[in-house]
Amino acid sequence: MTIWSRIAAAFAVASLTLAFAGQSHATVFAAWQVANVPFGDTLNVRKYPSGASQKQAAYPNGTVLQMTGRCTGGINLLDIANQPAWKQEQRIRFRWCEVWHDPAQNGKFVTGWAYGKYITPH
């Protein structure tokens, strides 16, 4: 292998490394769905993690939500994703978790908060 071949190979490896390193910072969403809401009711997604906060939208059981992963208490849904569903539910049962959604259905996505008691891994 000539010196130029080695340099070209090193450049190729460096370029691939940079390309993949840039992708590792991309946002990843966790898919959870609305569950356990009483019959005829909906899950309110709120502006802040509080039952007294402004309601942004309401979703019925079965609606799949895009979760940012962030929950109150320092829990990240992506960190617990490898645990059984029942254990994940238990970890966030009394926490608020951040949702990425389009409450006005006009293409303007915002973050909101859903109470963990009413969501389950999808």
Beta strands, then each sheet from edge to edge (+ up, - down):
strand 1: 30-34
strand 2: 43-46
strand 3: 55-59
strand 4: 64-71
strand 5: 96-101
strand 6: 110-115
strand 7: 119-121
sheet 1: 6+ 5- 4+ 1- 7+
sheet 2: 2+ 3-
end
